[in-house]
Amino acid sequence: MFFCLRIDLDYVPWDTPDAKEFGHGEPAMLLRILELARNTGLKFHFFASNRVLRAFPANTDAVLNEGHDLDWFCKHPDAPGARFEEAKAEFAALGHEPKGFALRAPWPTGIEAFPGMEKLQFVSGPPGSIPATIRYFPVEGRSVRDVARTGITARSWVDTTKTQLREAASRNIGLTLPVRPQVLARLDPKMNYIKELLDLAGAVGMPILTLREVLVAQPR
């Protein structure tokens, strides 16, 4: 049983569609998330896309320097091979090695693996036909980005997630919640809703862990 706040970093200022929809609040939001972690002693799991690794190495470096876990955010699982090689090079420049990756969409049917995947230990993503050679951490809840695009209020999203947290605790299973700082900056700029979820996880006895920590604490 665990609760993982999966923080996906994919903001770049020249992404006009996302910027028009969600604004440019991710850099400030990232600082708030790191501050929250310092104040609470929590450790979060960040996943960075290739473009973030290239454009904002200082941000990912800050994540690592603050003691958080960092892995790869795979945006295009239909053709991940070359992109993974690029990501490994960017991680190497940080003196870091990815141990897993996160998906924003289900794993494509018919794709078994990609070169280098045999060295990775886990994948976090929506339900799909994940290759059996890697540990799969399912994401069952709706991401905050999807919620923002449907018009559902942040309050409704949080209340639904609270229900999922209680159900996961009652079943003694883990729950991973993907969030995007760029979207949180619009929906939850003071992180009040995120704090509610973290507080509830503690109240129902769900340890707040990164997926790397789960691999160690709860091996298969």
Salt bridges, closest charged atoms under 4 A:
ASP8 OD2 - ARG6 NH2 2.80
ASP10 OD1 - ARG51 NE 3.04
ASP10 OD2 - LYS75 NZ 3.13
ASP10 OD2 - ARG180 NH2 3.83
ASP15 OD2 - ARG51 NH2 2.60
ASP18 OD1 - ARG145 NH2 3.31
ASP18 OD1 - ARG149 NH2 3.38
ASP18 OD2 - ARG180 NH2 3.54
GLU21 OE2 - ARG149 NE 3.01
GLU66 OE2 - ARG38 NH1 2.68
ASP69 OD1 - LYS43 NZ 3.58
ASP71 OD2 - HIS45 NE2 2.80
ASP71 OD2 - ARG212 NE 2.84
GLU85 OE2 - LYS88 NZ 3.31
GLU86 OE1 - ARG54 NH1 3.70
ASP159 OD1 - ARG155 NH2 3.05
GLU196 OE1 - ARG155 NH2 2.76
GLU196 OE1 - LYS162 NZ 2.72
GLU213 OE2 - LYS43 NZ 3.93
